[in-house]
Amino acid sequence: MERIYLDHAATTPMHPRVMEKMLAAMNETFGNPSSIHSFGREARHRIDLARERMAKSIGAKEVEIIFTSGGTEADNMALFGVAESYQANGKHIITSQIEHHAVLHAGHKLEKMGYEVTYLPVDETGRVSVAELKNALREDTILVSIMYGNNEVGTLQPIAEIGELLKDHQAKFHTDAVQAYGVEKIDVNECNIDLLSVTAHKINGPKGIGFLYARENVKLAPRQFGGEQERKRRAGTENVASIVGFHEAVLISAEELSEKRNRYMGFKETFIQKLREHRIDFALNGTLEHSLPHVLNLSFPGTNVEQMLVNLDLAGIAVSSGSACTAGSIEPSHVLVAMFGKGSERLINSIRFSFGYDTTTEQIVRAAEETARIVTRLKK
């Protein structure tokens, strides 16, 4: 039985080209990038090339890219770094109720440290209201953190409109783009974004490496201390092999971006069409119009999420009930709670299907048909 992996929003398999580049780097580029001899200079050169490409991918400057251990560290560096640096200007922060826990839990910690955090609600499609954000803005607001695209339901936020709103305000604008980077065209200048978080393992790169974009004029208090790496913003010897792999993953993700987006959107349409052919009762969580192309979250009335996940896994299909970072938790999805309320049946019957570079139409058809069979069986 062929196993089908449809949980790319949780993590992605490393691309063969990425592994090849990393193995070569581990064999050949082992010098410390801070060393002045040829081995160190070679390592530094590989980092510089990667930083240049990553900056270019979002319209940034090379000096604005800070390598981190992943999206969680990038989010934490943005929130705590800005909060500490700008507390003299105010202690009010705005975010949303559907952020990744790397942002939400950072917000809870900041509240304990004396900051005031406003958590904006979302509508039933998972989008924040720019008007509500405008009403929540205050003179002492120093940071607004709204994710680019949601990891559970795929909803894209009105990032450009938020950036325009904040253009003449003192608040810095951070967006967690972990799920959107590599599938959405992102330009930090067009959207007036001050800080942006990315991780490699969502785009077929290695785990444990990411970056934070921080606009050149943004003050950012460091979160760890030691050497002078990353322009004194993030101490620690750089993870050269992973940065090389990350670099290759960024190059791959940029190839045929429009074609890839269209293919993923086609997968969504095929999956939904197959369910309709089998007369399955389901509802879309989120929206197709303002959505990441690779994330499809569906509610199946009359089913139970744990039964669905187990049965799909037995059928060789790997999917998820939402965020991989809360796997094993019996708590309902905070994203679905924000969208539909605590009493909604969708909290216990929603499944996330997410696609990647090696997903095929044949796999989508089989997964949809297996899902239809399982739903029919469970509802009898």
C-alpha positions in Angstrom: 0.0 0.0 0.0 1.4 3.4 -1.0 1.5 5.8 1.9 0.3 9.3 1.0 1.7 12.3 2.9 -0.8 15.2 3.0 0.6 17.0 6.1 3.0 19.4 4.4 1.8 22.3 6.5 3.3 20.5 9.6 6.6 19.8 7.9 7.9 18.9 4.5 10.3 16.2 3.3 13.8 17.5 2.4 14.2 17.9 -1.3 17.0 15.6 -2.7 18.8 18.7 -4.0 18.8 20.2 -0.5 20.3 17.0 1.0 22.9 16.9 -1.7 24.0 20.5 -1.1 24.1 19.9 2.7 26.2 16.7 2.4 28.7 18.6 0.3 28.8 21.4 2.7 29.4 19.1 5.7 32.2 17.4 3.8 33.9 20.5 2.4 32.8 23.6 4.3 33.5 22.8 7.9 35.4 26.0 8.9 34.1 28.4 11.5 32.6 31.4 9.6 34.2 33.7 12.2 37.8 32.5 11.4 39.9 34.6 9.1 41.7 31.7 7.4 40.6 30.2 4.1 38.4 27.5 5.7 36.5 30.2 7.6 36.3 32.5 4.6 34.7 29.7 2.6 32.1 29.1 5.2 31.4 32.8 5.4 31.0 33.0 1.7 28.4 30.3 1.7 26.4 32.2 4.4 26.7 35.4 2.5 25.4 33.9 -0.7 22.4 32.4 1.2 21.7 35.7 3.0 21.8 37.6 -0.4 19.3 35.2 -2.0 16.9 35.2 1.0 16.9 39.0 1.1 16.2 39.1 -2.6 13.2 36.7 -2.2 11.3 39.2 -0.1 12.7 42.5 -1.5 14.9 43.1 1.5 18.6 44.1 2.1 21.2 41.5 3.0 21.8 43.2 6.4 18.2 42.8 7.3 18.3 39.0 7.3 19.1 37.3 10.7 19.5 33.6 10.7 17.7 31.8 13.6 17.0 28.2 14.7 13.5 28.4 13.0 10.2 30.1 13.0 9.6 30.0 16.8 12.9 31.8 17.6 12.2 34.3 14.8 8.8 35.1 16.2 10.2 35.3 19.8 13.0 37.6 18.6 10.6 39.9 16.9 8.2 40.2 19.8 10.6 40.3 22.7 13.2 42.3 20.8 10.8 45.0 19.8 9.1 45.1 23.2 12.3 45.6 25.0 13.7 48.1 22.6 10.7 50.4 22.3 9.1 50.1 25.8 9.9 53.8 26.4 7.4 54.6 23.6 4.6 52.4 25.1 3.8 48.9 26.2 0.8 48.1 24.0 0.9 45.2 21.5 -1.7 44.0 19.0 -2.0 40.5 17.6 -4.8 38.1 16.6 -6.5 35.2 18.3 -5.4 32.8 15.6 -1.7 33.3 15.7 0.8 30.4 16.0 1.6 29.6 19.6 5.1 31.0 19.1 3.4 34.4 19.0 0.4 33.8 21.3 2.6 32.3 24.1 5.1 35.1 23.7 2.2 37.5 24.1 1.1 35.8 27.3 4.7 36.1 28.6 4.8 39.8 27.7 1.6 40.4 29.6 3.2 38.9 32.7 6.1 41.3 32.1 3.8 44.4 32.3 2.8 44.8 28.6 -0.8 45.1 27.5 -1.7 42.8 24.6 -4.9 43.1 22.5 -5.9 39.8 20.7 -8.1 40.7 17.7 -11.0 38.4 16.8 -11.5 37.0 13.3 -14.6 36.4 11.2 -15.8 32.9 10.2 -13.3 32.8 7.4 -10.5 33.4 9.8 -9.6 37.0 8.7 -9.0 39.9 10.9 -10.8 43.2 10.3 -8.6 46.1 9.3 -11.3 48.5 10.8 -11.1 46.6 14.2 -7.3 46.8 14.1 -7.5 50.6 13.4 -9.9 51.0 16.4 -7.5 49.0 18.6 -4.5 51.1 17.6 -3.3 53.6 20.3 -0.6 56.1 20.7 1.3 53.8 22.9 1.0 50.8 20.5 4.6 49.7 19.7 4.0 46.4 17.8 1.4 44.8 15.6 1.9 41.1 14.8 -0.5 39.5 12.4 0.4 36.2 10.6 0.6 36.2 6.8 -1.3 32.9 6.3 -2.8 30.6 8.9 -1.2 27.2 9.4 -4.5 25.4 10.2 -7.1 26.8 7.9 -4.9 28.5 5.3 -6.6 31.9 5.5 -4.5 34.8 4.2 -4.7 38.1 6.1 -5.0 41.6 4.6 -1.3 42.2 5.1 -0.9 45.0 2.5 -3.9 46.9 4.0 -2.5 46.5 7.5 0.9 47.7 6.4 -0.7 50.8 4.8 -2.6 51.5 8.0 0.6 51.4 10.1 2.8 53.3 7.6 2.5 56.5 9.6 2.2 55.0 13.0 5.1 54.3 15.4 4.1 50.6 15.8 6.4 48.1 14.1 4.6 45.6 11.9 5.6 41.9 12.3 4.2 39.0 10.3 4.7 35.3 10.8 5.2 34.2 7.2 6.3 30.6 8.1 3.4 29.0 6.2 3.2 31.5 3.4 6.9 31.8 2.4 7.6 29.8 -0.7 4.0 29.7 -2.0 3.1 33.4 -1.9 4.8 36.3 -3.5 6.0 38.5 -0.6 7.5 42.0 -0.8 8.3 43.6 2.5 8.4 47.1 1.0 5.2 46.9 -0.9 3.4 45.7 2.2 5.3 48.0 4.6 6.4 45.0 6.7 9.0 45.7 9.4 9.7 42.2 10.6 9.0 38.8 9.1 9.5 35.2 10.2 10.4 32.2 8.0 11.5 28.6 8.6 13.2 26.2 6.2 11.4 23.0 7.1 8.1 24.2 5.5 9.8 24.6 2.1 11.6 21.2 1.8 14.6 22.4 3.7 16.2 21.2 7.0 14.6 21.6 10.4 16.3 23.8 12.9 17.1 26.8 10.6 15.1 29.9 9.7 15.4 33.7 9.5 14.0 36.8 10.8 13.8 39.8 8.5 14.2 43.0 10.5 14.1 46.3 8.6 17.3 48.2 8.9 15.9 51.0 11.1 14.2 48.6 13.6 15.9 48.3 16.9 16.0 44.8 18.2 17.3 43.8 21.6 19.1 40.4 21.3 17.7 37.3 23.0 20.9 35.4 23.5 24.4 36.6 24.2 27.9 35.5 23.3 29.9 36.3 20.1 29.2 39.0 17.5 27.5 36.8 14.9 24.6 38.2 12.9 25.7 41.8 13.4 25.6 41.3 17.2 21.9 40.4 17.1 22.0 36.6 17.4 25.1 35.1 19.1 26.3 31.6 18.3 28.4 29.9 15.6 26.3 29.7 12.4 24.8 26.4 11.3 26.6 26.5 7.9 25.3 23.2 6.4 21.7 24.0 7.3 22.0 27.5 5.9 23.4 26.0 2.7 20.4 23.6 2.6 18.0 26.5 3.4 19.5 28.4 0.5 18.9 25.6 -1.9 15.3 25.2 -0.6 14.7 28.9 -1.3 15.9 28.5 -4.8 13.7 25.5 -5.4 10.6 27.2 -3.9 11.0 30.1 -6.3 11.0 27.9 -9.4 7.7 27.9 -11.2 5.9 29.6 -8.3 2.7 30.4 -10.2 2.5 26.9 -11.7 2.9 25.4 -8.3 0.2 27.6 -6.8 -2.2 26.7 -9.6 -1.4 23.0 -9.2 -2.2 23.2 -5.4 -5.4 25.1 -6.0 -6.3 22.4 -8.5 -5.7 19.8 -5.9 -8.3 21.5 -3.6 -10.9 21.6 -6.4 -10.3 17.9 -7.2 -10.6 16.9 -3.6 -13.8 18.8 -3.1 -15.3 17.6 -6.3 -14.6 13.9 -5.4 -16.3 14.4 -2.0 -19.3 15.9 -3.8 -19.4 13.0 -6.3 -19.7 10.7 -3.3 -22.4 12.9 -1.7 -20.3 13.6 1.4 -21.6 16.2 3.8 -18.7 18.6 4.5 -18.0 22.3 5.1 -14.9 24.3 4.2 -13.1 26.0 7.2 -11.7 29.2 5.8 -12.1 30.4 2.3 -10.9 29.4 -1.2 -10.6 33.1 -2.2 -8.2 34.4 0.4 -6.3 31.2 1.1 -2.9 29.6 1.0 -2.9 27.3 -2.0 -1.6 24.2 -0.2 -3.9 24.1 2.9 -7.4 22.6 2.8 -9.3 22.3 6.1 -12.7 20.5 6.0 -15.4 19.8 8.6 -17.2 16.5 8.4 -20.5 16.7 10.4 -21.3 13.5 12.4 -17.7 12.3 12.6 -15.0 12.5 15.3 -11.5 13.9 14.5 -9.6 11.2 16.4 -11.5 8.4 14.6 -10.9 10.1 11.3 -7.2 10.5 11.8 -6.8 6.9 12.9 -8.8 5.5 10.0 -7.0 7.7 7.5 -3.7 6.6 8.9 -4.7 2.9 8.6 -5.6 3.6 5.0 -2.0 5.0 4.5 -3.0 8.7 4.4 -1.2 11.1 6.7 -3.2 14.2 7.6 -3.7 16.4 10.6 -6.3 18.0 12.8 -4.5 21.3 12.7 -1.2 22.7 14.1 1.5 20.0 14.4 2.8 22.0 17.4 -0.2 20.9 19.4 -0.2 17.2 18.3 -1.5 14.9 20.9 -3.4 17.7 22.7 -7.0 17.1 23.5 -7.6 20.8 23.6 -9.7 22.1 20.6 -8.0 24.2 18.0 -7.7 27.8 19.2 -8.1 28.8 15.5 -11.4 27.1 15.1 -12.6 28.4 18.5 -11.8 31.9 17.3 -13.7 31.4 14.0 -16.8 29.5 15.2 -17.0 29.7 19.0 -16.4 27.2 21.8 -19.7 25.3 21.2 -19.2 24.6 17.5 -19.3 21.0 16.3 -16.5 21.9 13.9 -14.0 21.8 16.8 -14.3 18.0 16.9 -14.7 17.0 13.3 -12.3 19.1 11.2 -9.3 17.7 9.3 -6.5 19.5 7.6 -5.1 18.3 4.2 -2.0 20.0 3.0 0.0 19.5 -0.2 3.7 19.6 -1.3 6.0 19.4 -4.3 5.8 15.6 -4.6 2.0 15.4 -4.2 0.2 14.0 -7.3 -3.3 14.2 -8.7 -3.6 10.5 -8.3 -2.8 10.7 -4.6 -5.4 13.5 -4.2 -8.1 11.4 -5.9 -7.3 8.3 -3.8 -7.2 10.4 -0.5 -10.5 12.0 -1.3 -12.1 8.6 -2.1 -10.7 7.0 1.0 -12.0 10.0 3.1 -15.4 9.6 1.5 -15.5 5.9 2.4 -14.4 6.5 6.0 -16.9 9.3 6.6 -19.7 7.1 5.2 -18.7 4.2 7.4 -18.3 6.3 10.6 -21.7 8.0 10.1 -23.6 4.6 9.8 
